[in-house]
Amino acid sequence: MITAPGVSRIPGQIPYGLGLEHDVTNKTIEQLLDEALDAFEDPATTVTSLVRRALRIATKRQDYLAVIRLTFETMDLTAAGKPDNPALEGARANLVALLGADVAGQAYTKIAERHIRDRSSADGKMNGLSIAQVEAQRQNIVEVIDAYRQEPTNMTPIDTYFVVRDRENGIAKIMPMRQDLDMIVERVRQAAHDVLLDTERQLAAGQRRPTVFERGQEYVRQSLGARAPGALEKFDAAEAALEDGTPESLAHALTSCRRMITSLADALYPATGDVIVGPDGRARTMSDDAYRNRLLQFAIEQLGNSTHRRLIEEALRSLGERLKRLGELSSKGVHGEVSRVEAETCLMWTYLTAADFLRIADGTSVGAGAPAPPADPT
C-alpha cells in the first residue's frame, strides 16, 4: 500500500469498505444524500456535522478518494507521533488495489496538497486541527469578541475611554485569527459540498459505483483476461446477474462472485494437495476446495523476497480477513434472500479482492510511496 517511511506497504492491510451491509438505518444512499444536501441550507448545522454526513455517504459508496479527503478533515494532525486512523489507512490500501501503488500515490498526494491549501491561512501557516476543533476554536474567539463589545457601565468618562480603547485594540489583535478560521471553515464546508454534488451527479448519470471503482474494474478485467480467463467469465456473469436484478439473479450474482475468486485461485496457485506451514505458523492444505489457503500461499511466495516476516504476517491476516468476509457474504447467495445492496457490495468486494492478488502478481502493489497525512508545520 502507499506509505510513508515505517508504514506497511502490504496490499489489503486493512479490510476497509464493507460499510454497505453494516448500515442499520436501511436508508438508501439517495436518501442520505438528500438529507445531507438539505442540511447545508440550515444555518444551525455545523460544518463538522456536514463533513460527517458526507463521509458516511462516501464510506457507504466505497468512494475511497472522497473518504481520504474527508477523513483528513476529522483528524487532529497537531498531536505528537504518526497519525493512526484505520479508516484512512484502509481507504488508502484499497485505493492501491484498484489503481496500483504509483497512480494511487499520485492521487493521495493530490488530495493531501488540496487539504494543505484549504487549511492554510494568509501567512502560509497550516491549521492541523480537526474541523470540530477549528469550529470550537472559532466559537471561543466569537465569545471573546462579544465580551469585548459589551458596553462598560458605571464608569467615569475617562475610565470609559481607556476601557473602550483597550477593547478595540484587543478586537483588532484577535480579528485576523477569527477571519482565518472563518476562511478555513468555509473551505471545508465547500469541500464536503463538492463531494456530495459529485456523488449526486454520478447517481443521476446512472453510475452506481464511484469513479475509482470504474477505473479499478478496467484493470481487473484486463488482468483477469490475461491471467485467469475463466475468472473473467464468472465476473461477467455476476455483472449480468446484478443488472437483471431479480431475486434469483441477485443470488446468482453472489454465487458467481464466489466462483470467480475460486477460479482466480486456480489460475494463480493450482491445487497440489501439499500442506505448507506459513510464516504465521499456521499449516495450510493446498487442496482444490481450499481456495483461500492457495491464494494466501501465493501471496506469501510472491511477497516473501521483498518484505519482512512481520509484514508478511500482517498481509496474511488482512488478506485472510478479506477473503473470509467475502466468503461469508457470497455464501448468502446459497443460504438466504439477497438484497441488491448486498449484491452490489459483494461484487465490489470481489474485484477489490481480485485486484489485491492481481497487483501482487504483476508487482504493482508496491511502488512509489505516498506521504503520510499532511502534518501541521507549526
DRENPA-790805 format. One record per residue (C-alpha): residue in one letter; x, y, z; residue number from 0. Coordinates in pm, whole numbers, padded with zeros to 5 digits. Example, Ala and Ser with C-alpha at 12.3 -4.5 7.8 and 13.67 -1.06 7.14 Angstrom:
2
   type       c1       c2       c3   seq
      A    01230   -00450    00780     0
      S    01367   -00106    00714     1
This chain:
378
   type       c1       c2       c3   seq
      M    00000    00000    00000     0
      I    00107    00363   -00025     1
      T    00311    00466    00272     2
      A    00539    00699    00449     3
      P    00860    00552    00593     4
      G    00787    00298    00863     5
      V    00435    00220    00740     6
      S    00345   -00117    00594     7
      R    00316   -00128    00216     8
      I    00134   -00460    00205     9
      P   -00181   -00452   -00009    10
      G   -00507   -00530    00165    11
      Q   -00363   -00434    00501    12
      I   -00696   -00321    00642    13
      P   -01018   -00477    00510    14
      Y   -01199   -00147    00499    15
      G   -01507   -00063    00298    16
      L   -01771   -00324    00381    17
      G   -01990   -00037    00508    18
      L   -02297   -00105    00297    19
      E   -02405   -00431    00455    20
      H   -02346   -00297    00806    21
      D   -02575    00006    00782    22
      V   -02853   -00040    01035    23
      T   -03066    00254    00927    24
      N   -03179    00091    00599    25
      K   -03163    00432    00434    26
      T   -03053    00438    00072    27
      I   -02760    00646   -00041    28
      E   -03006    00871   -00225    29
      Q   -03199    00937    00097    30
      L   -02881    01013    00290    31
      L   -02763    01237    00008    32
      D   -03087    01438    00005    33
      E   -03074    01480    00382    34
      A   -02710    01590    00371    35
      L   -02767    01846    00097    36
      D   -03074    01981    00279    37
      A   -02860    02024    00591    38
      F   -02645    02275    00404    39
      E   -02945    02507    00394    40
      D   -02978    02506    00773    41
      P   -02751    02774    00923    42
      A   -02762    02594    01259    43
      T   -02587    02286    01118    44
      T   -02217    02279    01200    45
      V   -01960    02212    00931    46
      T   -01841    01920    01143    47
      S   -02184    01763    01104    48
      L   -02182    01827    00729    49
      V   -01841    01662    00693    50
      R   -01953    01359    00891    51
      R   -02265    01322    00676    52
      A   -02060    01341    00356    53
      L   -01804    01096    00497    54
      R   -02075    00847    00583    55
      I   -02209    00857    00228    56
      A   -01859    00823    00080    57
      T   -01795    00524    00307    58
      K   -02120    00353    00206    59
      R   -02034    00403   -00161    60
      Q   -01675    00292   -00102    61
      D   -01558    00613   -00267    62
      Y   -01205    00595   -00134    63
      L   -01089    00926   -00283    64
      A   -01368    01109   -00102    65
      V   -01311    00907    00215    66
      I   -00947    01016    00224    67
      R   -01034    01379    00151    68
      L   -01298    01398    00425    69
      T   -01110    01187    00680    70
      F   -00828    01440    00674    71
      E   -01079    01698    00798    72
      T   -01173    01486    01100    73
      M   -00815    01427    01216    74
      D   -00605    01625    01464    75
      L   -00268    01644    01291    76
      T   -00108    01853    01564    77
      A   -00070    01562    01806    78
      A    00272    01406    01857    79
      G    00351    01084    01671    80
      K    00228    00937    01344    81
      P   -00147    00977    01293    82
      D   -00327    00647    01342    83
      N   -00657    00635    01156    84
      P   -00779    00291    01038    85
      A   -01034    00447    00802    86
      L   -00763    00647    00625    87
      E   -00519    00355    00608    88
      G   -00790    00118    00485    89
      A   -00910    00356    00215    90
      R   -00553    00410    00105    91
      A   -00487    00035    00087    92
      N   -00798   -00023   -00122    93
      L   -00702    00265   -00348    94
      V   -00375    00085   -00418    95
      A   -00561   -00235   -00500    96
      L   -00777   -00053   -00753    97
      L   -00524    00184   -00910    98
      G   -00181    00043   -00832    99
      A    00069    00196   -00593   100
      D    00209    00462   -00826   101
      V   -00122    00603   -00952   102
      A   -00278    00575   -00606   103
      G    00022    00757   -00462   104
      Q   -00026    01043   -00706   105
      A   -00397    01063   -00621   106
      Y   -00325    01059   -00249   107
      T   -00062    01332   -00284   108
      K   -00305    01550   -00481   109
      I   -00568    01515   -00208   110
      A   -00314    01592    00064   111
      E   -00198    01904   -00120   112
      R   -00560    02022   -00154   113
      H   -00609    01971    00219   114
      I   -00299    02174    00298   115
      R   -00415    02458    00072   116
      D   -00760    02463    00229   117
      R   -00613    02469    00578   118
      S   -00351    02738    00514   119
      S   -00401    03094    00637   120
      A   -00299    03412    00460   121
      D    00052    03394    00611   122
      G    00102    03039    00482   123
      K    00066    02858    00814   124
      M   -00140    02539    00815   125
      N   -00406    02471    01078   126
      G   -00381    02099    01154   127
      L   -00671    02075    01398   128
      S   -00977    01867    01319   129
      I   -01273    02058    01182   130
      A   -01453    02005    01515   131
      Q   -01160    02167    01697   132
      V   -01146    02451    01445   133
      E   -01514    02527    01496   134
      A   -01472    02516    01874   135
      Q   -01174    02748    01849   136
      R   -01371    02989    01632   137
      Q   -01663    02985    01877   138
      N   -01429    03072    02163   139
      I   -01299    03372    01969   140
      V   -01653    03484    01888   141
      E   -01738    03475    02258   142
      V   -01427    03676    02344   143
      I   -01513    03939    02082   144
      D   -01872    03957    02210   145
      A   -01741    04010    02561   146
      Y   -01511    04289    02440   147
      R   -01804    04462    02271   148
      Q   -02021    04485    02580   149
      E   -02071    04847    02677   150
      P   -01897    04948    03001   151
      T   -02127    05077    03276   152
      N   -02092    05284    03593   153
      M   -01760    05438    03484   154
      T   -01631    05786    03457   155
      P   -01583    05924    03106   156
      I   -01206    05891    03127   157
      D   -01226    05531    03252   158
      T   -01476    05453    02979   159
      Y   -01236    05594    02721   160
      F   -00950    05370    02831   161
      V   -01173    05061    02851   162
      V   -01307    05122    02501   163
      R   -00957    05183    02368   164
      D   -00822    04859    02519   165
      R   -01128    04675    02396   166
      E   -01084    04792    02038   167
      N   -00713    04705    02049   168
      G   -00800    04358    02174   169
      I   -01055    04307    01897   170
      A   -00804    04428    01637   171
      K   -00550    04171    01754   172
      I   -00788    03879    01760   173
      M   -00990    03958    01447   174
      P   -00729    03825    01196   175
      M   -00743    03486    01373   176
      R   -01122    03493    01351   177
      Q   -01101    03571    00979   178
      D   -00853    03287    00917   179
      L   -01078    03039    01097   180
      D   -01384    03164    00907   181
      M   -01197    03109    00581   182
      I   -01089    02757    00678   183
      V   -01438    02658    00791   184
      E   -01589    02783    00465   185
      R   -01331    02593    00258   186
      V   -01401    02271    00445   187
      R   -01773    02330    00406   188
      Q   -01724    02369    00032   189
      A   -01512    02052    00014   190
      A   -01790    01849    00177   191
      H   -02046    02008   -00056   192
      D   -01831    01927   -00360   193
      V   -01816    01560   -00258   194
      L   -02194    01543   -00223   195
      L   -02258    01719   -00553   196
      D   -02017    01487   -00732   197
      T   -02198    01189   -00580   198
      E   -02532    01332   -00690   199
      R   -02400    01383   -01042   200
      Q   -02275    01025   -01064   201
      L   -02602    00879   -00937   202
      A   -02807    01097   -01174   203
      A   -02598    00962   -01462   204
      G   -02674    00604   -01355   205
      Q   -02325    00550   -01214   206
      R   -02391    00342   -00905   207
      R   -02024    00288   -00828   208
      P   -01775    00568   -00765   209
      T   -01535    00661   -01043   210
      V   -01242    00496   -00869   211
      F   -01420    00160   -00895   212
      E   -01484    00212   -01264   213
      R   -01110    00264   -01311   214
      G   -01032   -00038   -01096   215
      Q   -01275   -00258   -01284   216
      E   -01093   -00186   -01609   217
      Y   -00767   -00308   -01456   218
      V   -00930   -00619   -01310   219
      R   -01089   -00712   -01642   220
      Q   -00769   -00671   -01839   221
      S   -00558   -00856   -01584   222
      L   -00809   -01139   -01545   223
      G   -00831   -01173   -01922   224
      A   -00455   -01229   -01933   225
      R   -00411   -01442   -01620   226
      A   -00745   -01609   -01546   227
      P   -00996   -01601   -01837   228
      G   -01224   -01841   -01651   229
      A   -01248   -01599   -01361   230
      L   -01331   -01318   -01601   231
      E   -01623   -01519   -01739   232
      K   -01762   -01558   -01388   233
      F   -01707   -01189   -01321   234
      D   -01912   -01107   -01631   235
      A   -02182   -01350   -01515   236
      A   -02201   -01171   -01180   237
      E   -02230   -00833   -01353   238
      A   -02509   -00960   -01581   239
      A   -02699   -01112   -01288   240
      L   -02676   -00787   -01093   241
      E   -02803   -00594   -01391   242
      D   -03102   -00828   -01423   243
      G   -03194   -00751   -01063   244
      T   -03445   -01030   -00991   245
      P   -03415   -01209   -00655   246
      E   -03289   -01522   -00829   247
      S   -03039   -01323   -01033   248
      L   -02908   -01141   -00727   249
      A   -02848   -01474   -00554   250
      H   -02674   -01596   -00870   251
      A   -02454   -01283   -00867   252
      L   -02322   -01373   -00522   253
      T   -02259   -01731   -00626   254
      S   -02069   -01611   -00933   255
      C   -01855   -01387   -00711   256
      R   -01752   -01688   -00505   257
      R   -01676   -01890   -00816   258
      M   -01472   -01604   -00959   259
      I   -01237   -01596   -00660   260
      T   -01207   -01976   -00669   261
      S   -01122   -01960   -01039   262
      L   -00862   -01691   -00968   263
      A   -00703   -01917   -00708   264
      D   -00692   -02200   -00962   265
      A   -00507   -01975   -01206   266
      L   -00262   -01818   -00960   267
      Y   -00194   -02121   -00739   268
      P   -00339   -02453   -00864   269
      A   -00420   -02719   -00605   270
      T   -00133   -02953   -00512   271
      G   -00263   -03125   -00200   272
      D    00051   -03022   -00010   273
      V    00039   -02899    00349   274
      I    00253   -02587    00394   275
      V    00333   -02405    00718   276
      G    00326   -02029    00661   277
      P    00536   -01761    00831   278
      D    00249   -01710    01074   279
      G    00297   -02068    01197   280
      R   -00029   -02200    01050   281
      A   -00041   -02518    00844   282
      R   -00249   -02481    00529   283
      T   -00361   -02751    00289   284
      M   -00332   -02664   -00080   285
      S   -00638   -02867   -00174   286
      D   -00886   -02798   -00452   287
      D   -01156   -02669   -00218   288
      A   -00918   -02458   -00004   289
      Y   -00901   -02161   -00240   290
      R   -00829   -01919    00045   291
      N   -00524   -02118    00154   292
      R   -00392   -02124   -00201   293
      L   -00436   -01751   -00252   294
      L   -00263   -01676    00078   295
      Q    00025   -01908   -00011   296
      F    00053   -01732   -00346   297
      A    00088   -01400   -00160   298
      I    00350   -01548    00075   299
      E    00564   -01672   -00211   300
      Q    00531   -01354   -00416   301
      L    00597   -01113   -00131   302
      G    00844   -01320    00065   303
      N    01153   -01197   -00116   304
      S    01076   -00829   -00073   305
      T    00919   -00790    00268   306
      H    00996   -00864    00629   307
      R    00841   -01155    00816   308
      R    00628   -00924    01028   309
      L    00482   -00757    00718   310
      I    00407   -01093    00556   311
      E    00221   -01199    00869   312
      E    00030   -00872    00864   313
      A   -00058   -00926    00499   314
      L   -00179   -01279    00570   315
      R   -00402   -01154    00849   316
      S   -00559   -00876    00645   317
      L   -00591   -01069    00320   318
      G   -00726   -01368    00510   319
      E   -00984   -01147    00679   320
      R   -01086   -01002    00345   321
      L   -01129   -01349    00195   322
      K   -01325   -01465    00498   323
      R   -01564   -01170    00489   324
      L   -01610   -01209    00117   325
      G   -01680   -01580    00161   326
      E   -01942   -01510    00424   327
      L   -02113   -01251    00206   328
      S   -02106   -01456   -00113   329
      S   -02241   -01764    00069   330
      K   -02566   -01580    00129   331
      G   -02646   -01641   -00236   332
      V   -02696   -02005   -00145   333
      H   -02849   -01981    00202   334
      G   -03076   -01677    00205   335
      E   -03254   -01395    00028   336
      V   -03021   -01136   -00122   337
      S   -03083   -00762   -00149   338
      R   -02946   -00550   -00431   339
      V   -02729   -00360   -00186   340
      E   -02570   -00687   -00068   341
      A   -02516   -00799   -00427   342
      E   -02353   -00468   -00522   343
      T   -02133   -00481   -00214   344
      C   -02028   -00838   -00283   345
      L   -01938   -00758   -00643   346
      M   -01732   -00453   -00544   347
      W   -01557   -00651   -00273   348
      T   -01492   -00936   -00517   349
      Y   -01298   -00725   -00759   350
      L   -01126   -00541   -00475   351
      T   -01005   -00879   -00352   352
      A   -00917   -00988   -00703   353
      A   -00730   -00662   -00756   354
      D   -00527   -00723   -00439   355
      F   -00394   -01056   -00566   356
      L   -00358   -00944   -00927   357
      R   -00148   -00648   -00815   358
      I    00069   -00887   -00614   359
      A    00105   -01098   -00927   360
      D    00216   -00813   -01153   361
      G    00419   -00625   -00892   362
      T    00213   -00305   -00889   363
      S    00102   -00340   -00526   364
      V    00424   -00173   -00412   365
      G    00557    00136   -00585   366
      A    00649    00494   -00520   367
      G    00545    00579   -00166   368
      A    00297    00849   -00082   369
      P    00333    01094    00204   370
      A    00179    01039    00540   371
      P   -00125    01251    00625   372
      P   -00024    01617    00594   373
      A    00147    01730    00911   374
      D    00092    02058    01090   375
      P    00410    02258    01016   376
      T    00356    02481    01317   377
